[in-house]
Amino acid sequence: MARMESNEFDLGKKAPDFTLQNAITKQYISLEHIKGKQGTLIVFSCNHCPFVIHINQELVRIANEIQPKGIAFIAISSNDIEKYPQDAPHLMKIIAEQNQYSFPYLFDETQEVAKAYDAACTPDFYLFDADLKSVYHGQLDDSRPQNGIPVTGKDLRNALRNLLQNKPPLQIQKPSVGCGIKWR
């Protein structure tokens, strides 16, 4: 598995808007329509990446804890499904159901949304405040497949806590590490 780190995304930068199809419901939804009252977490994800599979359960736990507090969670898959058919929307729906996603799983068919965010890897986490200004772009935690460190979501949980408590963004934001997005 090829390891890639997330690219820079400046704090305070506004979230690029989008309208994408939810692989679960097949409806098109916009960021403006589904953003949270307190903030929004966007994670670039996919079905087959070992890094994503490794953290999926913790991401769902965090979403279930935090969404009731006004933070929306959104997963987006931007991988090229011609070269990686295991990431096709009908299989995204199955993955979402198997993992009991309580959040939309959107398909970025043109890859324009991933480009707008300068997303580089899966998973790649972007946390925005109520005004859709960036407050965190970093890793879930230090756990990686086969490194023996438990998945806790520590870094993302700290960023979410700071946002909910109106504290400044985390000073240290380690880049996310995962599989590179599969570009056309």
Accessible surface in RSA format (square Angstrom, percent):
REM  Atomic radii and reference values for relative SASA: ProtOr
REM  Chains: A
REM  Algorithm: Lee & Richards
REM  Probe-radius: 1.40
REM  Slices: 20
REM RES _ NUM      All-atoms   Total-Side   Main-Chain    Non-polar    All polar
REM                ABS   REL    ABS   REL    ABS   REL    ABS   REL    ABS   REL
RES MET A   1   124.02  64.2  45.45  30.1  78.57 187.1  60.55  51.5  63.48  84.1
RES ALA A   2    78.09  71.8  60.80  93.8  17.29  39.3  70.37  99.1   7.72  20.4
RES ARG A   3   147.32  61.9 114.89  58.6  32.43  77.2  50.66  69.2  96.66  58.6
RES MET A   4    95.33  49.4  88.95  58.9   6.38  15.2  88.24  75.0   7.10   9.4
RES GLU A   5   102.69  59.0  92.47  70.0  10.22  24.3  27.17  52.6  75.52  61.7
RES SER A   6    13.86  11.7   1.13   1.5  12.72  29.3   0.00   0.0  13.86  19.4
RES ASN A   7    58.86  40.6  50.39  48.7   8.47  20.4  12.00  28.9  46.85  45.3
RES GLU A   8   156.70  90.0 139.31 105.4  17.40  41.4  62.33 120.6  94.37  77.1
RES PHE A   9    14.68   7.3   0.81   0.5  13.87  36.1   4.15   2.5  10.53  30.1
RES ASP A  10   101.53  71.1  94.21  93.8   7.31  17.3  25.24  59.4  76.29  76.1
RES LEU A  11    91.08  50.7  65.60  46.9  25.48  64.1  65.82  46.2  25.27  68.0
RES GLY A  12    42.41  52.3   0.00   N/A  42.41  52.3  27.17  74.6  15.24  34.1
RES LYS A  13    92.13  44.9  82.05  50.3  10.08  24.0  55.31  49.8  36.82  39.2
RES LYS A  14   117.80  57.5 108.92  66.8   8.88  21.1  78.25  70.4  39.55  42.1
RES ALA A  15     4.73   4.3   0.00   0.0   4.73  10.8   0.00   0.0   4.73  12.5
RES PRO A  16    31.29  22.8  20.49  18.7  10.81  39.3  31.29  25.8   0.00   0.0
RES ASP A  17   101.87  71.4  73.21  72.9  28.66  67.8  36.51  85.9  65.36  65.2
RES PHE A  18    12.07   6.0   0.82   0.5  11.25  29.3  12.07   7.3   0.00   0.0
RES THR A  19    82.66  58.8  59.88  60.7  22.78  54.3  40.25  54.1  42.41  64.1
RES LEU A  20    16.42   9.1  16.02  11.5   0.39   1.0  16.42  11.5   0.00   0.0
RES GLN A  21    48.64  27.2  47.83  35.0   0.82   1.9   4.94  10.5  43.70  33.1
RES ASN A  22    11.82   8.2  11.82  11.4   0.00   0.0   0.04   0.1  11.78  11.4
RES ALA A  23     4.86   4.5   0.00   0.0   4.86  11.0   2.71   3.8   2.15   5.7
RES ILE A  24    45.06  25.6  37.34  27.8   7.72  18.6  37.34  26.9   7.72  20.9
RES THR A  25    74.40  52.9  49.34  50.0  25.06  59.7  55.06  74.0  19.34  29.2
RES LYS A  26   131.33  64.1 119.79  73.5  11.54  27.5  79.38  71.4  51.95  55.3
RES GLN A  27   118.31  66.2 113.24  82.8   5.07  12.1  31.67  67.4  86.64  65.7
RES TYR A  28   147.13  68.7 121.60  69.2  25.53  66.4  85.33  64.1  61.80  76.2
RES ILE A  29    25.62  14.6  21.99  16.4   3.63   8.8  25.62  18.4   0.00   0.0
RES SER A  30    26.20  22.1  24.28  32.4   1.92   4.4  15.00  31.9  11.20  15.7
RES LEU A  31     0.77   0.4   0.77   0.6   0.00   0.0   0.77   0.5   0.00   0.0
RES GLU A  32    97.95  56.2  88.26  66.8   9.68  23.1  47.72  92.3  50.23  41.0
RES HIS A  33   138.17  75.5 108.48  75.4  29.68  75.9  66.23  68.3  71.94  83.7
RES ILE A  34    34.33  19.5  22.80  17.0  11.53  27.8  28.17  20.3   6.16  16.7
RES LYS A  35    73.19  35.7  54.65  33.5  18.55  44.2  27.91  25.1  45.28  48.2
RES GLY A  36    10.11  12.5   0.00   N/A  10.11  12.5   7.88  21.6   2.23   5.0
RES LYS A  37   181.23  88.4 160.21  98.3  21.02  50.0 111.76 100.6  69.47  74.0
RES GLN A  38    89.14  49.8  84.97  62.1   4.17   9.9   7.17  15.3  81.97  62.2
RES GLY A  39     0.00   0.0   0.00   N/A   0.00   0.0   0.00   0.0   0.00   0.0
RES THR A  40     0.32   0.2   0.32   0.3   0.00   0.0   0.00   0.0   0.32   0.5
RES LEU A  41     0.14   0.1   0.13   0.1   0.02   0.0   0.13   0.1   0.02   0.0
RES ILE A  42     0.00   0.0   0.00   0.0   0.00   0.0   0.00   0.0   0.00   0.0
RES VAL A  43     2.36   1.6   2.36   2.1   0.00   0.0   2.36   2.1   0.00   0.0
RES PHE A  44     0.91   0.5   0.91   0.6   0.00   0.0   0.91   0.6   0.00   0.0
RES SER A  45     3.25   2.7   2.93   3.9   0.32   0.7   0.85   1.8   2.40   3.4
RES CYS A  46     1.14   0.9   0.71   0.8   0.43   1.0   0.00   0.0   1.14   1.2
RES ASN A  47    11.10   7.7   4.59   4.4   6.51  15.7   4.59  11.0   6.51   6.3
RES HIS A  48    48.99  26.8  35.79  24.9  13.20  33.8  34.86  35.9  14.13  16.4
RES CYS A  49     0.12   0.1   0.12   0.1   0.00   0.0   0.12   0.3   0.00   0.0
RES PRO A  50    50.00  36.4  45.30  41.3   4.70  17.1  47.91  39.6   2.09  13.0
RES PHE A  51     4.68   2.3   3.46   2.1   1.22   3.2   3.84   2.3   0.84   2.4
RES VAL A  52     1.50   1.0   1.50   1.4   0.00   0.0   1.50   1.3   0.00   0.0
RES ILE A  53   104.80  59.6  92.51  68.9  12.29  29.6  92.70  66.8  12.09  32.8
RES HIS A  54    60.89  33.3  38.74  26.9  22.15  56.7  32.32  33.3  28.56  33.2
RES ILE A  55     8.20   4.7   8.16   6.1   0.04   0.1   8.20   5.9   0.00   0.0
RES ASN A  56     8.15   5.6   8.15   7.9   0.00   0.0   2.67   6.4   5.48   5.3
RES GLN A  57   130.79  73.1 125.65  91.8   5.13  12.2  37.33  79.5  93.45  70.9
RES GLU A  58     9.12   5.2   7.85   5.9   1.27   3.0   0.37   0.7   8.75   7.1
RES LEU A  59     4.02   2.2   4.02   2.9   0.00   0.0   4.02   2.8   0.00   0.0
RES VAL A  60    14.91   9.8  14.91  13.5   0.00   0.0  14.91  13.0   0.00   0.0
RES ARG A  61   118.97  50.0 117.01  59.6   1.96   4.7  57.06  78.0  61.90  37.5
RES ILE A  62     0.00   0.0   0.00   0.0   0.00   0.0   0.00   0.0   0.00   0.0
RES ALA A  63     0.00   0.0   0.00   0.0   0.00   0.0   0.00   0.0   0.00   0.0
RES ASN A  64    78.11  53.9  61.60  59.5  16.51  39.8  27.38  65.9  50.73  49.0
RES GLU A  65    81.45  46.8  67.06  50.7  14.39  34.3  43.44  84.0  38.01  31.0
RES ILE A  66    16.62   9.5  16.62  12.4   0.00   0.0  16.62  12.0   0.00   0.0
RES GLN A  67    45.13  25.2  32.64  23.9  12.49  29.7  17.27  36.8  27.86  21.1
RES PRO A  68   110.27  80.4  66.29  60.4  43.97 159.8  79.49  65.6  30.77 191.3
RES LYS A  69   120.25  58.7 102.92  63.1  17.32  41.2  66.69  60.0  53.55  57.0
RES GLY A  70    21.47  26.5   0.00   N/A  21.47  26.5  21.03  57.7   0.43   1.0
RES ILE A  71     1.29   0.7   0.00   0.0   1.29   3.1   0.66   0.5   0.63   1.7
RES ALA A  72    18.60  17.1  11.76  18.1   6.84  15.6  18.33  25.8   0.27   0.7
RES PHE A  73     3.85   1.9   1.94   1.2   1.92   5.0   1.94   1.2   1.92   5.5
RES ILE A  74     1.06   0.6   0.53   0.4   0.53   1.3   0.68   0.5   0.39   1.0
RES ALA A  75     0.95   0.9   0.95   1.5   0.00   0.0   0.95   1.3   0.00   0.0
RES ILE A  76     0.04   0.0   0.00   0.0   0.04   0.1   0.00   0.0   0.04   0.1
RES SER A  77     0.04   0.0   0.04   0.1   0.00   0.0   0.00   0.0   0.04   0.1
RES SER A  78     2.45   2.1   0.11   0.1   2.33   5.4   0.11   0.2   2.33   3.3
RES ASN A  79     4.21   2.9   1.72   1.7   2.50   6.0   0.00   0.0   4.21   4.1
RES ASP A  80     5.43   3.8   5.34   5.3   0.09   0.2   0.19   0.4   5.24   5.2
RES ILE A  81    48.68  27.7  42.88  31.9   5.79  14.0  42.88  30.9   5.79  15.7
RES GLU A  82   154.30  88.6 123.54  93.5  30.76  73.2  47.39  91.7 106.91  87.3
RES LYS A  83   133.49  65.1 106.39  65.3  27.10  64.5  82.45  74.2  51.04  54.4
RES TYR A  84    68.20  31.8  68.20  38.8   0.00   0.0  28.74  21.6  39.45  48.6
RES PRO A  85    80.54  58.7  78.88  71.9   1.67   6.1  79.36  65.5   1.19   7.4
RES GLN A  86    73.94  41.3  69.24  50.6   4.70  11.2  35.39  75.3  38.55  29.2
RES ASP A  87     0.00   0.0   0.00   0.0   0.00   0.0   0.00   0.0   0.00   0.0
RES ALA A  88    11.20  10.3  11.20  17.3   0.00   0.0  11.20  15.8   0.00   0.0
RES PRO A  89    36.02  26.3  35.46  32.3   0.56   2.0  35.86  29.6   0.16   1.0
RES HIS A  90   115.08  62.9 107.08  74.4   8.00  20.5  80.47  82.9  34.61  40.3
RES LEU A  91    56.47  31.5  56.32  40.3   0.15   0.4  56.32  39.6   0.15   0.4
RES MET A  92     0.02   0.0   0.02   0.0   0.00   0.0   0.02   0.0   0.00   0.0
RES LYS A  93    72.91  35.6  72.91  44.7   0.00   0.0  22.63  20.4  50.28  53.6
RES ILE A  94    77.71  44.2  77.47  57.7   0.24   0.6  77.68  55.9   0.02   0.1
RES ILE A  95    37.18  21.2  37.18  27.7   0.00   0.0  37.18  26.8   0.00   0.0
RES ALA A  96     2.56   2.4   1.06   1.6   1.49   3.4   1.36   1.9   1.19   3.2
RES GLU A  97    98.13  56.3  79.51  60.2  18.62  44.3  43.31  83.8  54.83  44.8
RES GLN A  98   129.21  72.3  93.88  68.6  35.33  84.1  43.11  91.8  86.10  65.3
RES ASN A  99    39.84  27.5  27.90  27.0  11.94  28.8   6.88  16.6  32.96  31.9
RES GLN A 100   140.14  78.4 127.44  93.1  12.70  30.2  36.89  78.5 103.25  78.3
RES TYR A 101    24.22  11.3   1.63   0.9  22.60  58.8   0.28   0.2  23.94  29.5
RES SER A 102    57.37  48.5  25.14  33.6  32.23  74.2  38.12  81.2  19.25  27.0
RES PHE A 103     8.05   4.0   0.91   0.6   7.14  18.6   5.82   3.5   2.23   6.4
RES PRO A 104    26.80  19.5  24.45  22.3   2.35   8.5  26.24  21.7   0.56   3.5
RES TYR A 105     0.07   0.0   0.07   0.0   0.00   0.0   0.00   0.0   0.07   0.1
RES LEU A 106     0.00   0.0   0.00   0.0   0.00   0.0   0.00   0.0   0.00   0.0
RES PHE A 107    15.36   7.7  11.62   7.2   3.74   9.7  11.62   7.0   3.74  10.7
RES ASP A 108     0.56   0.4   0.11   0.1   0.45   1.1   0.00   0.0   0.56   0.6
RES GLU A 109   104.90  60.2 102.21  77.3   2.69   6.4  20.22  39.1  84.68  69.1
RES THR A 110    81.84  58.2  75.09  76.1   6.75  16.1  67.75  91.0  14.09  21.3
RES GLN A 111     3.76   2.1   3.76   2.7   0.00   0.0   0.53   1.1   3.23   2.4
RES GLU A 112   100.80  57.9  97.35  73.6   3.45   8.2  43.61  84.4  57.19  46.7
RES VAL A 113    14.24   9.4  12.70  11.5   1.54   3.7  14.24  12.4   0.00   0.0
RES ALA A 114     0.00   0.0   0.00   0.0   0.00   0.0   0.00   0.0   0.00   0.0
RES LYS A 115   114.69  56.0  94.19  57.8  20.50  48.8  59.61  53.7  55.08  58.7
RES ALA A 116    47.27  43.5  24.86  38.4  22.41  51.0  37.69  53.1   9.57  25.4
RES TYR A 117     0.43   0.2   0.17   0.1   0.26   0.7   0.17   0.1   0.26   0.3
RES ASP A 118    70.70  49.5  68.92  68.6   1.79   4.2  18.34  43.2  52.36  52.2
RES ALA A 119     3.15   2.9   0.00   0.0   3.15   7.2   0.00   0.0   3.15   8.3
RES ALA A 120     7.66   7.0   4.62   7.1   3.04   6.9   7.34  10.3   0.32   0.8
RES CYS A 121     0.00   0.0   0.00   0.0   0.00   0.0   0.00   0.0   0.00   0.0
RES THR A 122     2.32   1.7   2.32   2.4   0.00   0.0   1.59   2.1   0.73   1.1
RES PRO A 123     6.42   4.7   6.42   5.9   0.00   0.0   6.42   5.3   0.00   0.0
RES ASP A 124     0.00   0.0   0.00   0.0   0.00   0.0   0.00   0.0   0.00   0.0
RES PHE A 125     0.34   0.2   0.34   0.2   0.00   0.0   0.34   0.2   0.00   0.0
RES TYR A 126     0.93   0.4   0.92   0.5   0.01   0.0   0.77   0.6   0.16   0.2
RES LEU A 127     0.01   0.0   0.00   0.0   0.01   0.0   0.00   0.0   0.01   0.0
RES PHE A 128     0.13   0.1   0.13   0.1   0.00   0.0   0.13   0.1   0.00   0.0
RES ASP A 129    33.08  23.2  32.69  32.5   0.39   0.9   9.96  23.4  23.12  23.1
RES ALA A 130    44.41  40.8  35.59  54.9   8.81  20.0  35.85  50.5   8.55  22.7
RES ASP A 131    91.23  63.9  86.01  85.6   5.22  12.3  16.50  38.8  74.73  74.5
RES LEU A 132     5.34   3.0   5.34   3.8   0.00   0.0   5.34   3.7   0.00   0.0
RES LYS A 133    98.56  48.1  98.56  60.5   0.00   0.0  44.05  39.6  54.51  58.1
RES SER A 134     3.27   2.8   0.77   1.0   2.50   5.8   0.00   0.0   3.27   4.6
RES VAL A 135    21.23  14.0  19.89  18.0   1.34   3.2  19.89  17.3   1.34   3.6
RES TYR A 136     0.76   0.4   0.72   0.4   0.04   0.1   0.54   0.4   0.22   0.3
RES HIS A 137    14.53   7.9   6.69   4.6   7.84  20.1   2.95   3.0  11.59  13.5
RES GLY A 138     0.02   0.0   0.00   N/A   0.02   0.0   0.02   0.1   0.00   0.0
RES GLN A 139     2.59   1.5   2.59   1.9   0.00   0.0   1.32   2.8   1.27   1.0
RES LEU A 140     6.03   3.4   4.05   2.9   1.99   5.0   4.05   2.8   1.99   5.3
RES ASP A 141     3.03   2.1   2.59   2.6   0.44   1.0   2.59   6.1   0.44   0.4
RES ASP A 142    45.58  31.9  40.45  40.3   5.13  12.1  14.71  34.6  30.87  30.8
RES SER A 143     2.99   2.5   0.00   0.0   2.99   6.9   0.00   0.0   2.99   4.2
RES ARG A 144    30.87  13.0  30.05  15.3   0.82   2.0   8.63  11.8  22.25  13.5
RES PRO A 145    22.69  16.5  12.51  11.4  10.17  37.0  14.03  11.6   8.66  53.8
RES GLN A 146   171.80  96.1 123.89  90.5  47.90 114.1  54.72 116.5 117.08  88.8
RES ASN A 147    63.62  43.9  32.59  31.5  31.03  74.7  34.30  82.6  29.32  28.3
RES GLY A 148    76.30  94.1   0.00   N/A  76.30  94.1  45.19 124.0  31.11  69.7
RES ILE A 149    81.61  46.4  75.56  56.3   6.05  14.6  76.92  55.4   4.70  12.7
RES PRO A 150    97.42  71.0  83.97  76.5  13.45  48.9  95.90  79.2   1.53   9.5
RES VAL A 151    38.14  25.1  19.03  17.2  19.12  46.1  19.03  16.5  19.12  51.8
RES THR A 152    66.27  47.1  59.69  60.5   6.58  15.7  58.83  79.0   7.44  11.2
RES GLY A 153     0.00   0.0   0.00   N/A   0.00   0.0   0.00   0.0   0.00   0.0
RES LYS A 154   105.74  51.6 101.43  62.2   4.31  10.3  69.85  62.9  35.89  38.2
RES ASP A 155    15.17  10.6  13.92  13.9   1.25   3.0   1.61   3.8  13.56  13.5
RES LEU A 156     0.00   0.0   0.00   0.0   0.00   0.0   0.00   0.0   0.00   0.0
RES ARG A 157    69.36  29.1  64.91  33.1   4.45  10.6  37.70  51.5  31.66  19.2
RES ASN A 158    44.40  30.6  44.40  42.9   0.00   0.0   0.36   0.9  44.04  42.6
RES ALA A 159     4.75   4.4   1.37   2.1   3.37   7.7   2.68   3.8   2.07   5.5
RES LEU A 160     0.21   0.1   0.21   0.2   0.00   0.0   0.21   0.2   0.00   0.0
RES ARG A 161   102.54  43.1  98.14  50.0   4.40  10.5  49.24  67.3  53.30  32.3
RES ASN A 162    14.90  10.3  14.90  14.4   0.00   0.0   1.36   3.3  13.54  13.1
RES LEU A 163    24.57  13.7  15.56  11.1   9.01  22.7  19.50  13.7   5.07  13.6
RES LEU A 164    49.18  27.4  23.53  16.8  25.65  64.5  24.61  17.3  24.57  66.1
RES GLN A 165    94.15  52.7  71.11  52.0  23.05  54.9  34.87  74.2  59.28  45.0
RES ASN A 166   142.72  98.4 109.15 105.5  33.57  80.8  32.89  79.2 109.82 106.1
RES LYS A 167   106.40  51.9  92.67  56.9  13.73  32.7  55.30  49.8  51.10  54.4
RES PRO A 168    97.44  71.0  88.50  80.7   8.94  32.5  95.60  78.9   1.84  11.4
RES PRO A 169    49.67  36.2  40.65  37.1   9.02  32.8  45.35  37.4   4.32  26.8
RES LEU A 170    35.43  19.7  29.07  20.8   6.36  16.0  31.85  22.4   3.58   9.6
RES GLN A 171   169.75  94.9 133.62  97.7  36.13  86.0  57.75 122.9 112.01  85.0
RES ILE A 172   133.42  75.9 121.85  90.8  11.58  27.9 124.98  90.0   8.45  22.9
RES GLN A 173    43.80  24.5  18.04  13.2  25.76  61.3  14.44  30.7  29.36  22.3
RES LYS A 174    87.07  42.5  84.67  51.9   2.40   5.7  57.93  52.1  29.14  31.0
RES PRO A 175    52.53  38.3  48.42  44.1   4.11  15.0  50.84  42.0   1.69  10.5
RES SER A 176     2.23   1.9   2.23   3.0   0.00   0.0   0.06   0.1   2.17   3.0
RES VAL A 177    17.68  11.6  12.45  11.3   5.24  12.6  12.45  10.8   5.24  14.2
RES GLY A 178     0.00   0.0   0.00   N/A   0.00   0.0   0.00   0.0   0.00   0.0
RES CYS A 179     7.85   5.9   7.84   8.7   0.01   0.0   1.93   4.9   5.92   6.4
RES GLY A 180    13.76  17.0   0.00   N/A  13.76  17.0  11.37  31.2   2.39   5.4
RES ILE A 181     9.83   5.6   1.15   0.9   8.68  20.9   1.15   0.8   8.68  23.5
RES LYS A 182    38.96  19.0  34.85  21.4   4.11   9.8  21.25  19.1  17.71  18.9
RES TRP A 183    96.18  38.6  82.28  39.8  13.90  32.6  65.38  34.9  30.80  50.0
RES ARG A 184   144.01  60.5  92.93  47.4  51.08 121.6  69.92  95.6  74.09  44.9
END  Absolute sums over single chains surface
CHAIN  1 A     8702.1       7065.0       1637.1       4727.6       3974.5
END  Absolute sums over all chains
TOTAL          8702.1       7065.0       1637.1       4727.6       3974.5
